[in-house]
């Protein structure tokens, strides 16, 4: 069995700890490095609530990329640092698998250029939960028959970016499915922004509260009816199966893949 050597960037975060734990208990993956700006020098296994793994958290991601022998870097960090991390990973011919959101269309264009420059692929997904991917697939189907749609996304209060990458991806996929959506009703906003922001002419409403993890509703309106598609992530463990699927695909990939739906096909 060929092991895939993996680095986790953002290993001390809530999602990072779940990822470390999953890799330690996955037979075809090998954890070879962990990076973060906090909890430096702590054993990554103990930090994630599992057995010691003999790997200390380091703040020097570039050194890890250069010396660890990794084939894949998993990044769940911050919108403020993710582009630097992706570039460093590709520069060292290590395939990034990224769950950090806040990546713009302009960023994706730049990342695509980097993958060609270094002949190394990248997988970026706003959401790795398979239920969320199916939600988007169903929303695309519904949009062919019900054209009035709005999105509500709800996340924990520590999430930096709004709207979520998942909501943006959903809006774009719906728009692709129907080409053009009818114009929304004109409303007078007595408080600017109260009707949400718009992506592909679809209103998106963002909620940030403690107690939430990651949730989204896609609401379709029709004559005398409402259709609601909802996905709830109650635990970060729901992202792990899709993430590991992406990690296993990454070493052979030589291009930018944006969205887990491209792997499910």
N, C-alpha and C positions, 0 to 999 in steps of 0.2 A: 504493500500500500504506500503510495506516494503522499507524504505529508505536505501540507501547505503551510509555510511559515508566515505568521501574521503579527503585525504590530497594531496596538490599539492606541489611538490618539484621542485624548479625553478620557483616559482610563479611570480617573478619580470621580468623574461625574456619575449621576444616578444611572444613566444608560450605559456609560462606560463600564461600570462595575458589573452590570448584568451581562455585558458582552464578554468581559474577562472570565466570568464564571462559566459561561456557555462554552467558550473555547477550551478551557481547562478540561471540561467534561466531554469534549468531542474528539473522537479517536483519529479523524483524518486531518485535524488542524493542530498546529503547534504554535503556542504563544512564545514569541522570541523577543518581545520588547513592549514596554508600556510608557506612554508619555503623558504628562499633564503639567500644569503650572502650580498645582497645589498637591499636598501630600507627597512631596518629593522625598525620595529615599525609603518610602514605606514599601513593604512587600505587596505586590499587586494582588496576590491570592488572598492574603489576610484582609486587605482593604475591601475586596469584593465579597467577603464572608465565606470563603472556602479555604482549602488548605494552602500553606505556603508554597509558592512556585519558584522561589529563588530569583525573581526578577523585581528589581526596585524601580519605582516610578522615577523617571528622569524628565527634566524640563528641556532637554536637548534633543528634539525630534530629528533634526538633520543628522546628528551623529548616529542615532538609531537606524535611520534609513541607509546610511553609508556602511554600517558595520554589522548589522544584525542578520543579514542574509534573508531578509523578509521578501516574500513575493507579493504580499498584499498589506496595505495600510487601511485600517478601518478608522474613520474620522467621525466622531460625534463631539464637536467642540463648540465653537461660537461663530456666528456670521462675521464677526470682526477678524477672525484668524483663519477661517477655512480656506480662503483662496491661496494664502501663503503656504498652507499645509499641502494643498493639492499640487501646487507647483513643485514644492520640494520633493514630494513623492514621485511625481512623473520625471523630474530631473534625475532622480536616482533609479529610474526604471522599476519602480515599485507601484503596482496598480492600486489606486485609491478606490475604496468603497465608502461612499460618503452618505451619511444620514443627517448631517448638519443642514439646516434650512436657511433661507435668506439669500439663496443663490439666484441672481437675476438672469434674464435672457442674455444680457451683455456678458455676464460671467460665463455662461455656458458656451458662448461663441469663443471666448478666450481659452477655456478649458479644451474645447475641440481642437483649437490650433496647437495647444501644448501636446495633446495626445498624438497628433501627426508629427510634431517636431521630434518627440522622443520615442515614437513607435511603441507607445504603451497605452493601454486602455484605461478608462475610468468608468465606474458605475456610480451614478448619483440618483438617489431616490428620495423624494420628500417623505415617503412613508413605506416601511417594509412590512407592515402588517398585511397579511394576505386578504383579510376581510376588507380592508380599506381599498385594496386594489380591485376587488370584486365590486365594491360600492361604485367605483369609478366606471367600471365596465357596464354596470346596470344603468348608471346615470346617462351614459352615452346612448343606450338603447331607448330610455325613456324620453330623451330630448328629441328624438325623431317624431314623437307623437304629441308631446306636451312642451310647448316652447317658452312658457313663462316659468322662470326658475330663479331661485335665490339660494345662497349657501350661508349656513351658520357654522362657524368653527369655534370650538371651546377647548382651551388648554389651561394648564397650570400657570400660576402667576409669575413663575420664573422664566417663562419663554420670552425671549427678547424680541423676536420679529413678529409682525402682524401685517397682513394676514399670513396664515400658515402656508408653507410650501404645498401641503396637500390640497388646501382650498384653491390655490392658484392652479395647480395641476388639474384639479377637477373642472374648473371653469374653462381651461384651455381645451381639455378633452371634449367637453360638451360642445364648445364652439366648433371644434373640428368635425364633430359628428353631424352637425346641421348646417355648416358653412356660415349662415347668417341667422341671427336671432332677431325677432321683431323688437322695435324700440320699446323701452320701459315707459310706463305711464309717467307723465311729467308731474312732479310733486314739489311743493314749496317747503323747503327745509328751514324751519324757524331756528333750528340749531344745525349749523353746517356739519355734514358728515353723518347725521343721524340715520340716513338711509344706507349707510355703509359705503365702502369703496367698491370700485368696479374693475373687474378683469374680464376681458372679452365681452363687455357690456352686461356682465352678470354681477349683481350686487353681492358682496361678501361682508358678513358681519362677524367681528372677532370679539370673543369673550375671554377674559383672563381672570381666573379665580383660584384660590387655594382649594384643594380637595379634588380638582380635576386632574386628569392625566392627558388624554388626547381624544377628542370627540368631534364628530362632524355630522351635520344634517344637510341633505340636499332636498329642497322643497320644490315640487312642481305643482303649478296651479292650473286648473282647467275649469270649464263651465260646471259649477256646482260640485267641484271635487278638489281635493288636495292629495297628492301622493308624496310621502316622505320616505326617504332612504336615510338610514342612520347607522353610523358605525361608532362603537364605543371601545376604546382601549382602556381597560381598568388596571392593567399592569404592563410594565415595559417588557415583560417576557413575551408578549404577543408579537413583538418585532423581530424576535430572534430567528424563527424558522426561515423567514424571507431573507433576512440578512445573511445567514449562513449559506443559503442558496446563491446569493450574489457573490459571496467570498469564493465559493467553489467555481463559479463561472469566470471570475476575474483574471486568473493567470493566463488563460488562453484568449482573452479579449484584447483587441488592438484598437478600439474606437471608443467614443463617448456613448454610453448608454444612459439615457435619462428616463427614469421611471421603471418600476418593477414589472409593469404590464408587458414590457418588451422581453422579459425573461420568461413570463408565463406563456407567451405565444408558442 
